[in-house]
Amino acid sequence: MTPETAITEIGRGLQMALMMGAPPLLAVLVVGVVVGIIQAATQINEQTIAFVMKAIALATTLALTGHFLLGKMVAFTTDLFQRIPHMIG
């Protein structure tokens, strides 16, 4: 395996990790900001409200995008396993 091939595969792996993590992280970020603004406006400083809302947003996002993300991960892994003999040889 050449260094260029290794760097390419590491880059593809990092792109896949970013694609897997982006939807849940963005959903939790948006919900956190909205709840923070609402709490600041109403002066309710209860931290469990933000936690529960973020947990609900995370579960909902994973329920809605889980099939897509799992399909992408399986396709990436299958493609990687099929390319291993070409990388070694």
N, C-alpha and C positions, 0 to 999 in steps of 0.2 A: 504494500500500500504506500502510495506516495504521499508526501505531506499535503499536496494540493487536494487529493482525494479525501484525506482526513479532515482538512479544514472545510471542504464542501459538505461532508456528512455532519460535522458538528454544527455548521450553519443551518442545515436542514432540520436538525434536531432542535435547535434553538427556535427556529421559526415555528415548528410544531408545538413546542412548549408555550410560545406566545399565543398561538392560535387557540390552544386548549384553555389557557388561563384568562384570556381577554374578556370573554362574555361574562363570566361570573364576577370578575374583579370590577368591570365597568358597572355592572348592575349594583353591586354593593357600594361602590363609590357614589353613584348618583343618588341612591337611597340615603346614604349617610349624609350627603350634602343637603338634600331636601329636608330630612328630619332635623338636621342641625339648624337650618334656617327657621323651620317652624318652631323648634324649641326656643330659639333665641327671640323670636317674635312674641311668643306667648309666655316666656320666662319660666317654662317648665323644664327643670334640669334633672329629669329622671333618665338615668343611663340605660335602664332596661328597655325603655321604649325604642331607643336606637338599635340596641342589640337584637331585639325581637324582629324589628322591621328589616334589618339586614339579613337575619337568618331566613326570614320568609322570602326575601328577594333572591337570596342565594339558592334556596330550594326550588323556587319557581323557575329561575334561569336554568338550573341544571335539568329540571323536568322538561323544559321547552327545547333546550339545545343539546341535551344529552345524547340523543340518537345521532344527530349530525356529528357531534364531537367524537363519539365512539366510532362511527364509520370512518372518519378521517384518520383516527389513530390506528385502526385496523388496517386501512389501506397503506398508511405510512410504514407500519411494521412489516406487512407482507412484502411491500416493495423493497424494504431494507434487507429482509432475509433473502429475497431473490437476487439482490445485487452482491451479497457477501462473496460468493465464489468468484465473481469478476474482480472484486477489490483485492482479493488475496492473490489470485493468479496473475 
